[in-house]
Amino acid sequence: MICYFDTSALVPLLVDEPTTGEARRLWHDSDRVASARIAVVETAAALAQAARGGRLSQAQHSEVRRAASYLFDRTDLVEIDAPLVHSAARLAEQHALRGYDAVHLAAAMTMHDRHLVFVAGDQALLRAARSAGLATAALEN
């Protein structure tokens, strides 16, 4: 099984959240994991926000940043190019998605693999993925 993790599914691998157990199970059950390269930036921003908000100490923030690097070394990252951006813009309009959610959906769709499972915590994004013909796994609180 190939799992495409959007950022809402990657962050629980690094920071304890109600969906951490399910995210870890899907990660470990996957033969391959993919995400859009933009997830590197989104994850760094989410971890920095957690540190600024007091959810992570400075030492914990340093530790999860190293863990994120390890995680991304094991993730097939889909590059963001002009055709993907055009597809994402169309998907954003069609499904009323936020910008980077549309990028994640477009990136997953470029993989053209019938064994791909789109993993996310955002219900609107999951509905759009199902509408696009992708199998999904919801990380729900």
N, C-alpha and C positions, 0 to 999 in steps of 0.2 A: 504494500500500500504506500502511495505517495501522499503525504500530507502537506498542504499549502497552509502555512501559518501566517495570518495577518498579525499586526503588532499587538492587538488586543489578546491574541493567543500566545504570543511570545513573552510578553511581560510577566504573566503568571509563572513562567518557567524560572524566573529570576527573583521575583518578589512574592512572598506568601500572600495569596488571595484566595477567596472561596473556590476559585476554579483551578487552582494549582494542581490538585491531584489529577483531574481529568486532562489537563494540558500535558502533564508529564506522562500519563498513560498513552496518550496519542503520539507523543514524541517517541517514546520507547517502542511502541508497536509499529512505527513507520519503518519501511525499508529505506525511504528517502524523504527528506524534508526540504521544502522550498519556501521562498518568500521573495518579495521585491526588494531590491537594494535599498529603497527608501526606508525600509524597516530598521535599518541600522541607525539612521538619524532619529526616527520616531522613538525607538527604544531608548537611545541615549537621552532624549528629551524627557521621556517618562521617568527614567531612573533619576535624573537630575531633579525633576519636580518632586519625586518621592523624598529625596534628600532635603530639598528646601522646605518641604512640608513637615519634616520631622519623622517620616515613616522609616527612614534609613539614617543611621549614624554615618559619620564620615567614613569610618572603617568599613561598615557594611556597603556603602556606596562604592568604595574602591573594590571590594570583593565582588559585587554583582557586575561591575564594569568588566572585570576580568572574566567572569562567567559568561557575560554577553559576548565577549570576543571569542571564547571557546565555542559558544553556541553558533555564532555566525560562521566560524570556520567549518562547521559541520552542516551548513545550510547551503543549498543551491540557490544562489541569488540571481533573480531575473533582472536584467539590465533595463533601465528606463530609456527608451528611444522614441523617436518621433511617431512611428506607427502605434506604439503602446499608448502614448499620450493622447493621440487622436481617438483611439478606442476607449480610453478612460473618460475622455470628455463626453463621448456619446453615451457611455454607461451612466455617467453622473446625471446627465439630463434624463435619460430613459427611466432610471430607477430612483431619482431624487437622492443620490448618494453624496456624501462629503467627498472632497477632492481626493485625499489619499485613500479613502475606502475604494473609490472607483479605480485608482491606480492598482490597488491590490487585486481587485476582481479582474481587471484587464490582464495583469501579469499572470494570474492563475490560468486564465483562458488561453494564453499563448502556449501553455504546456501541452495542450491537446492530448491528454492521457486519460483513458477511461477509468483508470484506477486511482485517480486523484480525488482526494477529499479536502474540501475547503474548510479550514478550522478558524472560527472567529467567535467573539463574544457579542458582537453587534447584530441585533436581530434584523435590522433593515438590510444590512450587508449580506446576511445569510439568505434572506428572502430573494435578494437580487441574484445571488450565486445559484440558488435553486432554479430561479427563473431562467438563468443562462444555461441550465442543464448540468450543473455540477452537483456532485454528492457533497453533503455538508455534515459537519459535526459542530454542534453548538456548545460553547462553554457558557453555562448559565450559573448565576449566583444562587 
